[in-house]
């Protein structure tokens, strides 16, 4: 007796899953916003080159600060809003500059930083908290300072907690939108055990608080995301059956 083709059997299941996701799923609440401040899109887009000073992790989080710096640098480059370069506070160009100040800069200090780093703005920040698996959690504080006038152009204070159901859904969306393929069958579960992957998710959300210079396509709707997730799950199931 001829055995049925398991991949062929999976197709009707996938179609059914997609239909249920797109037609039967109740309306989703709006995605929560990351807490941030933006002076104006115009003030942001007047900036062309930014020096990103490596995140401060203090004595508690030096390794995760390095991981988050790398992830943020990549996410900002991918966003393409301005040219960005990363420097450590120990870099020769940063010597004697008051980059650790939280009280603002004088006109003289702004001029000195601008001349030494040859940029329009500096991005400063720190990792405020971090917890590893099983409760992956990261907190960031960031501020983008325009060196022409000392203005806070953009700032962010936020904590991402993987046990928050809203964050969990956004991690799924991140994998659907950005990671795409190559992580099956673990997919978004990797973000709950890998600080590097969780850092990429956090960096993606941080970069998306910055308004683009151009027109961006709208994000997928909740129904489209659910249908795509259902299809991926069916493909994973089918692959496991073949094995």
C-alpha positions, -999 to 999 in steps of 0.1 A, spaced: 0 0 0 14 34 -10 22 57 20 6 92 18 29 121 12 33 138 45 42 172 30 11 170 8 -10 162 39 5 192 56 -7 217 30 -44 215 38 -35 219 75 -14 249 67 -42 265 47 -67 258 75 -43 273 100 -38 304 79 -76 308 74 -82 305 112 -55 330 120 -67 356 95 -104 351 98 -112 338 132 -86 356 154 -101 383 176 -88 419 172 -54 425 187 -47 455 210 -22 480 197 14 472 202 28 489 233 53 516 227 89 517 240 93 547 263 113 573 245 115 610 238 119 628 204 123 665 202 112 665 165 119 646 133 134 677 119 160 680 147 169 644 142 172 646 104 195 676 107 221 652 122 243 634 97 271 618 117 268 604 152 295 589 174 281 562 196 301 559 228 301 523 239 274 516 265 284 518 301 277 485 319 293 495 352 309 468 373 278 445 371 271 443 333 303 449 313 298 419 290 262 426 283 271 462 276 295 451 249 268 428 234 242 455 235 265 481 220 272 457 191 235 450 185 226 487 187 253 497 163 241 471 138 204 482 142 212 519 137 233 512 107 205 491 92 180 519 99 202 543 78 190 575 94 225 589 100 261 577 97 272 561 130 305 551 144 313 534 177 340 545 201 351 535 236 356 562 262 392 549 263 397 558 226 425 584 222 400 608 206 378 606 237 405 614 262 398 644 284 363 647 271 334 649 296 314 621 281 303 607 314 285 638 325 248 635 333 244 672 341 246 685 305 274 702 287 287 738 286 292 756 253 329 750 256 325 713 263 302 709 233 327 726 210 355 704 224 336 672 218 325 682 183 361 692 173 376 660 188 351 636 174 342 655 142 305 646 144 272 664 147 259 645 178 270 619 204 249 589 215 255 581 252 239 555 274 242 526 299 228 492 306 206 499 337 198 463 345 201 428 332 189 393 341 199 361 323 178 330 315 153 319 327 140 355 331 157 374 304 155 411 311 174 442 299 171 478 308 186 507 287 191 544 291 201 563 260 204 600 250 213 616 217 229 650 221 232 676 193 267 691 197 257 723 180 234 734 208 234 708 235 198 698 228 185 664 237 173 653 203 162 618 213 162 598 246 151 564 258 145 547 292 130 513 290 131 478 304 124 446 283 112 417 304 108 383 285 81 372 310 58 400 300 32 386 276 33 418 255 71 415 251 67 379 242 44 387 214 68 414 201 96 389 202 75 367 179 69 396 156 106 404 156 115 369 145 87 370 119 99 404 105 136 402 108 151 368 116 130 350 90 146 316 83 174 294 97 162 292 133 136 265 130 124 247 150 135 268 180 126 302 165 118 329 190 126 306 220 162 314 213 156 349 225 148 336 260 181 318 264 206 338 243 216 373 255 229 381 220 196 372 204 176 391 230 200 420 225 192 420 188 155 422 196 160 451 220 182 469 195 155 465 168 129 480 190 152 509 200 161 517 164 124 516 154 117 546 177 137 568 154 116 581 125 129 572 91 139 599 65 118 581 39 84 564 36 85 530 51 60 502 42 34 495 69 42 466 93 23 434 88 -11 433 104 -17 409 134 -37 386 112 -9 385 86 17 378 114 -5 350 129 -11 334 95 27 334 88 35 319 122 9 292 116 25 284 83 59 281 98 47 259 125 31 235 100 63 235 79 83 226 111 58 198 119 60 184 84 98 184 84 97 165 117 74 139 103 96 133 73 126 127 96 
